[in-house]
């Protein structure tokens, strides 16, 4: 599946030494980098107090690594790399409760800036590869993407995907993954243009190893990148030893964590996140927490959370796993024994759902990209040869298609796709071959500007709207106030760091619990809130008695006054909608 310039072994090294940027190109790069830095900073600041349940688990895990608590730190669901960064930042800066989440978003912003540098490396390799390709196309009467067009399209795609799909606001490792994907793809392009020295393959193995430490899905995807590197070297005698060097380097980086994980689980595993998501989204096993073995045929839980009351269902999980909310800190422990099984009808339902999401991305979110590429391929007048032109960029397209297929079988979120969407559109756009003429160059430039404008409008619109509303609002946002009021109320009651508490609805309580450094050891699911509050006094007394035996000192619930008539036993926390019941 390689074209005439598939793996460039060019004696004309001047064509491959560098991008040869003109002053205009440098200004163009500088402009887009400035836009990325400013928009990224705004998003980080605007959402500085935002937090999600996944982020709490990463924060807890980072602290476990720093204090050397290996039993708690080794986790088969959450990958370690991102937690190391968060833990290191917390250790160095030691922020107060008010500043803890802003520090997390500072880390996210710094990761975003690093991802920008990684993308720049990818873009430079893309430009270097393009220089020789343009020369080959010119000899056959065609032209491809000019350098300026590559810069415009590339940076627009990066800014748009990073800030709209991945985002700095969500506390997840997806931006780290994007950085490693761009690095790996840049190295692949370097190999494709003929740079097959040993250091290049060693670097590929190192990058792929760390990408796996950032997210488990990169383990199978790393082998796809490695196989691509193998087939890009046309001399098999040279390719095979280099492939094995890259493979061994990858295993040296990833191996220690895989070994530690396998030892802790008593079986070989590189992570259980894929398996758990499959049983949650395809097999319809109880999702995320509190699995008790349902539905029939899903396996038998080896050590489930303890059900301490039946109606309303109440669960305890204070030991043996740690974290702010142990049930979500290590789902792989509580779901040990679950069995994934293939069910064609359920698989087709999931596949249909994910394909709708892909269709939305293609036709609703990215219509400008689709329209632009259709116009260019139509104007190339190559008809069915357009498919071959696109396929010639297989080294960029295959990883993107592979990851989309994997996610389509289970569950897809747009943040998962960030870097791969960039690679996919890069490969599709780069495959265009137009008749050699000034009109073709002008058409490409116009289409590139149009696509960039549409992408940037979609990226800039939301920040501008938020800024306008903030300027014209007399009331400034106070996102951390609610959580801090809860934290301060607990301190006044004598609740200390490490104390055990219970909650009704874990997702709405885990944020302040992290800031207060307390541990949620029992809970009643959110969907049972009404049943619990409207139950008779004797049932509530039994629930309170069962929860008190877990060691929890208090139970907290989020219940709006206009929705529930709270008894006097429940004390409202400040001006918030949280209520507290003292179990002691």
N, C-alpha and C positions, 0 to 999 in steps of 0.2 A: 504493500500500500504506500509505496514511496514514489515521489515524482523525481524529476530530473535533478532537483536540488534537495532531495530527501536528506542525505547526510553529506554535508559539503566538505570535500577534501580539496580546498582550493589553494593552489600555489600562490595566488595573488593575495598575500596576507594583508595588504593594505586595505582590502575590501572588508576584512574581518577584525581589524584591530580595535575599532571603536565606532561609536555612533556618528562621529564627525558632526557634532551639532553646530549649527550656525547660531549667530546671536539671536535671530528670531526664534529658533527652536529653544534656546535657553530661556528666553523671556516667556515662551509658551509653557515650558515645564515649571518655571518659577511661579507663573500665574496660577496654574492648577494646584501646585503644592501649597501656595498661600491660601487658596480657597479651601483645600482639605484641612489645613491646620486650623483655620478660623472656624469652619463649620463643626469640626470635631471638638474644638474647645467649647463652643457654644452648647453642643449637645451634652458634653460631659458636665458642664456647669448647670445647665437647665434641669438635668435629672440627677443631680449630685446626691439627693437623699433617697433615690429610688433603690429598692432592694427586692429580691425574689428568693423563693425558697431554695433554689439551686445554689444561689450565691452564699446563703447561710452555711450550707454543707461544705462548700469550698473554703470558706473562712475557718470553720471548725477544723477541717482537715489540715489546712496550712499551719494552724497552731499546734496540732498534734505532731506534725513533722518536726517543727522547731524545738519542741520539748522532748523529742526522742521517744514518743509514745507510739512505737511501731505497730503494736496490736491494733490500736485505733486508727493509725494513719493509713495502713495498707487497706485499700478499699477497691472492691471489684466493680463498683458502679461508676464512681467519679474518678477521672484520670488525674494524675498528680501534678502535672506541670503548672497549671494555672494556680493551684492551691499553694505551690511554692512561692510564686510571685506575690500572692496576697499575704501569705504568712510573713514573708520577708519585709514587706511594706509595713505591716502592723508592728512587727518587732522593732523596726528602725524608728518609725514615727510615733508609735504608742499614742494614737489619737484618743480623745475623750469620746464619750458616747455620741455627742453631737457631731463630731468630725469623722467618726469611723466610716460611715458610708461614703462621704465625699472623698476620703482617701482611697477607697475602693475604685471610685470613678476616676480618680487621678491615675491609678494603675491602669485602668482600662484605656484612658487617653494616651498614656505612654506606650501601651501595647499597640494602639492605633497608629501612632507616629512610627513605631518600628515596622508595622505592617506596610505603611506608606513607603518606607525605605526598601523593604523587600519587594514591593511592587515595582519600584523604580529599577531595581536590579533586573527584574523580569522584563520590564519595558526596554531596557538597554540591550538585553540579549535578543529581544524581539527585533529591535531596530538593526542590530548587527546582522542577524540572520536575513532580514529583509533586504539589505543592501545587495547581497550577492543574488538573491532571488529576483530582484528587479532587473539585474543585468541579464539573467537567463531569459526572463519573460520578454525583455526588449528584443533579444535576438530572434524570438519567435513571433514578433509583431504584437505583443500584448504589454500591458502595464498593470502593476498592482498598486498597493496602498503607498502613497508618498509618506515620508517620515512625519511631516506635520499632521497628517491624517491619523497615523498611528498614535501620536501623542494625544491628540484631541479625543479620539475614541477611547484609548486606554485609560487615561486619567478620569474621564467622565464616567466610564463604567466602574472604575475603582471607587470613586467618591460616592456614587449612587448606591452601589451594592454594600459598601462598608457602613454607610450611615443610615440606609433604609432597610436593608435586609439583616445585617449582623447587629449593628448599632453599638454605641458605647454605653447606652443606658441599661442594657440587660447584662447581668453579672453571670457570664458564661465564658467558656474557653474558645468560643467560635472565632474570635478575632485572632487568637494565637494560631489556630488551625489555618486561617487564611494566610498569615505570614509565612508559615512553613510551606503551604501549597504554592505560593508565589515563588519562594526560593527554589523548591523542587522543580517547578515548571521552567524557571529560568535556567537551571542547570541542564534540564532536558533539551532546551533550545541550544544551549552551548554545545552539548554533545552532538546535536543534529547538524550543526554547522562545522563539525569536524574536530572539535577539541576533545580528544579522547585520552588525555593524560590521566595518570593514576589519581592525582589529587582531585580531579573533577568527580570521579566515581566515589572516592572516599567522602568528599563533601556531600554527595547525594545520599549516601548511607547515613551520615550524621544527621542531616536535615530530616530524613524520613523517620529516623529513630526518635527524634524529639517530637515530630508530628504525632507519632503514636502516643507518646507520653502526654500530649495535649488532649487527645481524644481517641478512644479505642477504635473507631471506625477507620482510622488511618492505618491500622495494622493490615487489613486486607488490601486497602488501596495502595499501600506502600509497595506491595508485590506487583501491582499494575504499573507503577512508575518504574520499578526495577526492570520489568520485562520490556517496557518501552525502550529503556536505555540499552538493553541487550540488542534489540532489533534495529536500533539506529546506527549501530556499528556494523558496517557491511562485511567486514572481515571477521568471520566467526572465530578464528584462532585468536584474534585480538579481543573480540567481544566477550568471550566466555570468562577468561580470568578477571577481566574488569568487572563483569557482572557479579562474580563471586566475591570480589573485594568489597563492592558496594553492599552486597547482601551480608557479609560478615560484619562490616562496620555497623550496619543497621541493627544486627542482632547484638553486637557489643553494647550499643546504646540502649536498646529496648530490653535486652535479655535480663538484666538484674531485676527490673520491676516485674517482668513476667514470672521469673523464678520466685520472687517473694510472694507474688499473688497466688501462684500455684501451690506453694507450700502452705500458705494460710488457708486455702480452700481445700487442700487435700486432693486436688485433681489439677490437671493441666488446664489453664485458662489464661487468655490475654485480656479478659474482662467480660462481665456479664451484662453490660448495658444493652447489647443487641438482643440477647435472649429475652431479657425482661421486657423490653419494649415490644418484642414480638408477641409475647403472651398477653401483654396488656392490650395491645391494639388489634391483634388478629384473633387470638384465642379467647378474648373477653374475660380474662382472669381479673379479679378485683384489682383495680388500678392503683398503683403507687404505694398504698399502705394498707395494713390490717388484713392481709390475705389469711384465710383460715382453711384453705383447701378447696374452695369453690372456684369454678363449677366442677361437677363430677368429671373425672378424667384428666384434670389438670395437674395431678400429682399430689403428694402428701407433704405438708410443711414439716421440715425437720426441727425447726425452732421458731414457731410463729410468735407474734405478739400475743400476750395473754389477755383473753377476754374475761373481764372480771364482773361484768353485769350484762344481762341479755337484752332488756328493754327499758330504756334505750341502750343499745350496744355501747359498752365502755371498755376501753383497752388500756393495758399497762405494758410498758416496754423500757423501763429504767435500766435494765441490765440485759446482756453484758456489753452492749455497744454504747458508745458515748455520743457527744454532740449536743447541740441545743435541742434538737428534736430527733432522738435516736432512731425512730421509725423511718425517717427519711434520710438520715445521715448515711446509712448503709443498707439500701433496699435488698442488695444481693444476699445479705445475711438472713433477713427475715423471710425472703422468698426461696431460700435453699430448699430444694426438693421439687420445685415447680417444673413441669415438663411441657416443653413446646411441642406442638404437633401440627401437621399440615392439614388444613381443612379447605378444600377447593372453593366452596361457596363463600366462606368468610374471607378467604384470600382475595377473591374477585371483588367483594364489596369494598375491602380496604384499597385494592388497586384502583377501583373506580373513583373512590374519594380522593386519592392522591393525584390521579390524573386530572381531576377537576381543579385541584390546586395548581398543577403545572399549567393547565389551560388558562387559569386566571393570571398567572405570572406572565404568560406569553402574550395573551390578547388584551388584558386589562392593565397590567402593570408595565409591560414592555412593548406597547404597540409601535412606538417610534423605531425601536430597533428592528422589529419584524418588518415594518413597511420599508425602512431604509435598505435592508438586505434584499428584500424582494425586488425593489427597483434596480439595485445594482446587478443582481444576477440576471434579471430580465434584460438589462441593457448590455450585458456581456454577449448576448446572442449565441451562447454556447449550448443552450437547451439542456439535453440530458448530460452533457459533459460537465455541467455545473455540479452535479453530484460527485463526479470524480475530483473536480477542483476543491470541493469542500472536504472530501475524504483525504485529500493530500495533506490536510492539517490534522491527521489522526492523532499525532502525539499530544495535541492540546485537547482535542474533542473526546478521546476515549476516556480519560479520567473523569471528565465532567459527566458523560453519559453513564459511566459505571456508578458514580455516587448517586445519580438521580434514580437509577434502576434499583439500587439497594434501598434507598429511602422510600421509593414507591411501593415496595413490598411490605413496608411496616408503617412508617409515619414520617411525614416531612413537615418541617418548619422552615420558613424562609431564611432564618439565620444559619441553618445548616448549609445553605447553598452558596453563600456569599462569593467566595473566591472561585468556585466552580462555574458559577454563572458568568463571571468575567472571562474565564478560560474558554467556555463554550462560545460566547459571542465573539471573542477574539479569533478563535479558529474559523467560525463561520464567515466573519467579515474579511478575514485575511485570505480566504480562499477565492475571493473575487478576482477575475481576470477580465479586464476590459480591453477593447482594441486600442492600440497605442495611438494616442492623440492628445492634444491639449484639452479638447472637450471632455475626454474621459477623466483627466486629472481634475478639471473644474467640477465635474459631476461628483466625483468622490469627495472633494473638499466640501461641496455644498451639502451633500448627504451627511457627512461627518459633523458639520456644524449644526445641522438640523437635529441629528440624534443627540448631540451633546447638549443642545439647548433644552430639549425635552427632558433629558435626564436631570439636568441641573435645576430646571424649574420644579420638578418633582421633589428634589432634594432640599431646595431652599425655601419652598413655600411654607412648610410647617414651622421652621424656625422664625421666619418673618412674621407669620401670623401670631405665634406665641409672644414674640417680642412686642408686637403692636398691642396685644391684649394686656400685657404686663404694664406697658407705658401708660395705657389709658385706664388702668384699674387703680382704684383708691386703696384696695386691700392687697397687700403683698402675700404671696404664698408662704405657708408655714408648714411645709411637708413633715419636718421632723417633730413638730410640737406634740402630736398625738402619742407617738411612741415614747417621747421623752417624759410626758406626763405620767404615763404608765410606769416607766422606770423610776421616776422620782417618788411616786406613790408607794412602790414596793420598798424603796429604801426607807421611807418614813415608817413603814410597818415593821421594819427590821428584817426584811428579806435580803439575804446576802448573796454574793457571788457563789454559785455552785448549789444553791438551795433548789429543792425539787418543787415543782408546781404542776397543776393540771389545767387543762383548757377545754373549752367547747369550740371545736373548729380550729385545726392546727394552722392552716394557711394564713388566717387572719391574726394569728398570735405569735408566729415564729419570729417576726421582725423585731418587736420590742423585747422578746425573750433573749435574743442574741445580744442586744444592747445592754440588758440587765445582767447578762452572764448567768442566767438561771437555766435549769434544765427541765424541759417538759417531759414528764415521765408517764402521764396518763392523759387520755382525751376521749371526748365524745365527738363523733364526726359531725361536721357542719349540717349535714342533711337531717340529723336527728335533733337539731336545736329546738325546733318547735315542740317535738314530742317530749323532750326533757322539760322545757319550761312550762308546758301546759299539763304536765303530769301531776298526779295528786301528791300531797305532802309526804305520805309514807314512802312512795317510790323514790322521791328526791332524797329522803333521809337514807334510804338503803344505798343509793348511788354515792352520796357523800361519804357514807361509812366505808364502802368498798374502795373509794379513791383515797381516803385517809390512810388506809392500810398500805398504800404504795409508798408512803413517806412524803407525799405532796402536802405542803403547808396551806396552800390556797388553791382556789379554782377561779379562773377568769373567763369571762364570756363577752363577746361583742354583740350587744343587743340594743338597737335603736329604741328610744323611749316610746316612739309612736307605733312601734310594732309589737312590743311586749310590755306587759304590766309586771315590772320587777317587784318582788316582795322586799320588805324592809331588811331582810337578811342580806341582800345584795347591796353593796356599797358602790355608788358611782365613782369612777376615777376622774376627778377634775371635771372638765367640760367635755370629756370624750364620751363615746358610746360604749366604753368598756365598763364592766361591772365585776366586782370582786366578792368572793365568798370565802370567809376565813374557816378553814377546816380544823384548826387547833382549838 
